Amino acid sequence: MSHGQTRALRAPKTARPNLVRLHVSGDICPNLLPRLLGLVAQFDQIPYGIALTRHRASLKLAIDLGRLEDPRAEILINKVASIPTVRGARLVALRRD
């Protein structure tokens, strides 16, 4: 590298903790994703990944989160299910490879 050039430093790779995936199906609504992310933030979580698929009459979302203890996971699911445009929600543990 010549003088004056810089190279981006990469963060060292670290193993992800055990993850859970929050699956949510709901009506098409512009507020659904922001509301879900707001709830996730209330649990001091930063998603590892988010996937959203829009179908003709519904939305399907998957949000990867760090492991939640059972009581907190139950509270999160209940809060998500109480959103009026949510049709269904569940948490699934992800296997580590």
C-alpha positions as protocol buffer text, in pm:
chain_id: "A"
residue {
  index: 1
  type: MET
  ca { x: 0 y: 0 z: 0 }
}
residue {
  index: 2
  type: SER
  ca { x: 133 y: 341 z: -87 }
}
residue {
  index: 3
  type: HIS
  ca { x: 145 y: 638 z: 147 }
}
residue {
  index: 4
  type: GLY
  ca { x: -195 y: 794 z: 221 }
}
residue {
  index: 5
  type: GLN
  ca { x: -405 y: 490 z: 141 }
}
residue {
  index: 6
  type: THR
  ca { x: -607 y: 321 z: 409 }
}
residue {
  index: 7
  type: ARG
  ca { x: -762 y: -19 z: 427 }
}
residue {
  index: 8
  type: ALA
  ca { x: -1087 y: -99 z: 605 }
}
residue {
  index: 9
  type: LEU
  ca { x: -1038 y: -311 z: 914 }
}
residue {
  index: 10
  type: ARG
  ca { x: -1272 y: -601 z: 963 }
}
residue {
  index: 11
  type: ALA
  ca { x: -1405 y: -697 z: 1299 }
}
residue {
  index: 12
  type: PRO
  ca { x: -1285 y: -1038 z: 1411 }
}
residue {
  index: 13
  type: LYS
  ca { x: -1536 y: -1312 z: 1354 }
}
residue {
  index: 14
  type: THR
  ca { x: -1716 y: -1424 z: 1666 }
}
residue {
  index: 15
  type: ALA
  ca { x: -1952 y: -1712 z: 1717 }
}
residue {
  index: 16
  type: ARG
  ca { x: -2317 y: -1617 z: 1733 }
}
residue {
  index: 17
  type: PRO
  ca { x: -2495 y: -1708 z: 2053 }
}
residue {
  index: 18
  type: ASN
  ca { x: -2783 y: -1949 z: 2048 }
}
residue {
  index: 19
  type: LEU
  ca { x: -3049 y: -1776 z: 1843 }
}
residue {
  index: 20
  type: VAL
  ca { x: -3425 y: -1780 z: 1830 }
}
residue {
  index: 21
  type: ARG
  ca { x: -3633 y: -1680 z: 1531 }
}
residue {
  index: 22
  type: LEU
  ca { x: -3950 y: -1481 z: 1579 }
}
residue {
  index: 23
  type: HIS
  ca { x: -4197 y: -1576 z: 1303 }
}
residue {
  index: 24
  type: VAL
  ca { x: -4484 y: -1333 z: 1255 }
}
residue {
  index: 25
  type: SER
  ca { x: -4765 y: -1330 z: 1001 }
}
residue {
  index: 26
  type: GLY
  ca { x: -4997 y: -1036 z: 971 }
}
residue {
  index: 27
  type: ASP
  ca { x: -5209 y: -810 z: 760 }
}
residue {
  index: 28
  type: ILE
  ca { x: -5038 y: -573 z: 520 }
}
residue {
  index: 29
  type: CYS
  ca { x: -4976 y: -267 z: 734 }
}
residue {
  index: 30
  type: PRO
  ca { x: -4695 y: -9 z: 711 }
}
residue {
  index: 31
  type: ASN
  ca { x: -4668 y: 0 z: 1091 }
}
residue {
  index: 32
  type: LEU
  ca { x: -4620 y: -372 z: 1154 }
}
residue {
  index: 33
  type: LEU
  ca { x: -4241 y: -388 z: 1108 }
}
residue {
  index: 34
  type: PRO
  ca { x: -4169 y: -71 z: 1311 }
}
residue {
  index: 35
  type: ARG
  ca { x: -4394 y: -194 z: 1593 }
}
residue {
  index: 36
  type: LEU
  ca { x: -4219 y: -533 z: 1599 }
}
residue {
  index: 37
  type: LEU
  ca { x: -3876 y: -372 z: 1603 }
}
residue {
  index: 38
  type: GLY
  ca { x: -3991 y: -143 z: 1885 }
}
residue {
  index: 39
  type: LEU
  ca { x: -4092 y: -445 z: 2092 }
}
residue {
  index: 40
  type: VAL
  ca { x: -3761 y: -616 z: 2017 }
}
residue {
  index: 41
  type: ALA
  ca { x: -3578 y: -303 z: 2134 }
}
residue {
  index: 42
  type: GLN
  ca { x: -3776 y: -303 z: 2461 }
}
residue {
  index: 43
  type: PHE
  ca { x: -3617 y: -642 z: 2532 }
}
residue {
  index: 44
  type: ASP
  ca { x: -3265 y: -499 z: 2474 }
}
residue {
  index: 45
  type: GLN
  ca { x: -3225 y: -707 z: 2160 }
}
residue {
  index: 46
  type: ILE
  ca { x: -3062 y: -609 z: 1831 }
}
residue {
  index: 47
  type: PRO
  ca { x: -3173 y: -846 z: 1553 }
}
residue {
  index: 48
  type: TYR
  ca { x: -2911 y: -1066 z: 1387 }
}
residue {
  index: 49
  type: GLY
  ca { x: -3128 y: -1079 z: 1077 }
}
residue {
  index: 50
  type: ILE
  ca { x: -3466 y: -971 z: 945 }
}
residue {
  index: 51
  type: ALA
  ca { x: -3658 y: -1118 z: 653 }
}
residue {
  index: 52
  type: LEU
  ca { x: -3988 y: -982 z: 526 }
}
residue {
  index: 53
  type: THR
  ca { x: -4201 y: -1130 z: 250 }
}
residue {
  index: 54
  type: ARG
  ca { x: -4507 y: -953 z: 117 }
}
residue {
  index: 55
  type: HIS
  ca { x: -4783 y: -1171 z: -19 }
}
residue {
  index: 56
  type: ARG
  ca { x: -5102 y: -1058 z: -188 }
}
residue {
  index: 57
  type: ALA
  ca { x: -5295 y: -1012 z: 137 }
}
residue {
  index: 58
  type: SER
  ca { x: -5039 y: -1067 z: 413 }
}
residue {
  index: 59
  type: LEU
  ca { x: -4687 y: -1012 z: 542 }
}
residue {
  index: 60
  type: LYS
  ca { x: -4454 y: -1283 z: 673 }
}
residue {
  index: 61
  type: LEU
  ca { x: -4163 y: -1174 z: 891 }
}
residue {
  index: 62
  type: ALA
  ca { x: -3874 y: -1359 z: 1049 }
}
residue {
  index: 63
  type: ILE
  ca { x: -3650 y: -1183 z: 1301 }
}
residue {
  index: 64
  type: ASP
  ca { x: -3342 y: -1360 z: 1442 }
}
residue {
  index: 65
  type: LEU
  ca { x: -3273 y: -1269 z: 1804 }
}
residue {
  index: 66
  type: GLY
  ca { x: -3035 y: -1374 z: 2078 }
}
residue {
  index: 67
  type: ARG
  ca { x: -3163 y: -1634 z: 2321 }
}
residue {
  index: 68
  type: LEU
  ca { x: -3443 y: -1515 z: 2549 }
}
residue {
  index: 69
  type: GLU
  ca { x: -3518 y: -1678 z: 2881 }
}
residue {
  index: 70
  type: ASP
  ca { x: -3859 y: -1849 z: 2886 }
}
residue {
  index: 71
  type: PRO
  ca { x: -4050 y: -1589 z: 3091 }
}
residue {
  index: 72
  type: ARG
  ca { x: -3922 y: -1304 z: 2871 }
}
residue {
  index: 73
  type: ALA
  ca { x: -3994 y: -1501 z: 2553 }
}
residue {
  index: 74
  type: GLU
  ca { x: -4352 y: -1556 z: 2666 }
}
residue {
  index: 75
  type: ILE
  ca { x: -4397 y: -1186 z: 2739 }
}
residue {
  index: 76
  type: LEU
  ca { x: -4257 y: -1095 z: 2395 }
}
residue {
  index: 77
  type: ILE
  ca { x: -4490 y: -1337 z: 2216 }
}
residue {
  index: 78
  type: ASN
  ca { x: -4791 y: -1206 z: 2409 }
}
residue {
  index: 79
  type: LYS
  ca { x: -4703 y: -846 z: 2321 }
}
residue {
  index: 80
  type: VAL
  ca { x: -4653 y: -933 z: 1954 }
}
residue {
  index: 81
  type: ALA
  ca { x: -4982 y: -1125 z: 1945 }
}
residue {
  index: 82
  type: SER
  ca { x: -5163 y: -824 z: 2091 }
}
residue {
  index: 83
  type: ILE
  ca { x: -5078 y: -608 z: 1787 }
}
residue {
  index: 84
  type: PRO
  ca { x: -5412 y: -579 z: 1600 }
}
residue {
  index: 85
  type: THR
  ca { x: -5267 y: -660 z: 1256 }
}
residue {
  index: 86
  type: VAL
  ca { x: -5081 y: -974 z: 1371 }
}
residue {
  index: 87
  type: ARG
  ca { x: -5244 y: -1303 z: 1269 }
}
residue {
  index: 88
  type: GLY
  ca { x: -4993 y: -1535 z: 1432 }
}
residue {
  index: 89
  type: ALA
  ca { x: -4657 y: -1536 z: 1610 }
}
residue {
  index: 90
  type: ARG
  ca { x: -4416 y: -1799 z: 1739 }
}
residue {
  index: 91
  type: LEU
  ca { x: -4056 y: -1832 z: 1855 }
}
residue {
  index: 92
  type: VAL
  ca { x: -3840 y: -2114 z: 1724 }
}
residue {
  index: 93
  type: ALA
  ca { x: -3495 y: -2209 z: 1855 }
}
residue {
  index: 94
  type: LEU
  ca { x: -3231 y: -2216 z: 1580 }
}
residue {
  index: 95
  type: ARG
  ca { x: -2971 y: -2488 z: 1569 }
}
residue {
  index: 96
  type: ARG
  ca { x: -2606 y: -2393 z: 1562 }
}
residue {
  index: 97
  type: ASP
  ca { x: -2401 y: -2567 z: 1297 }
}
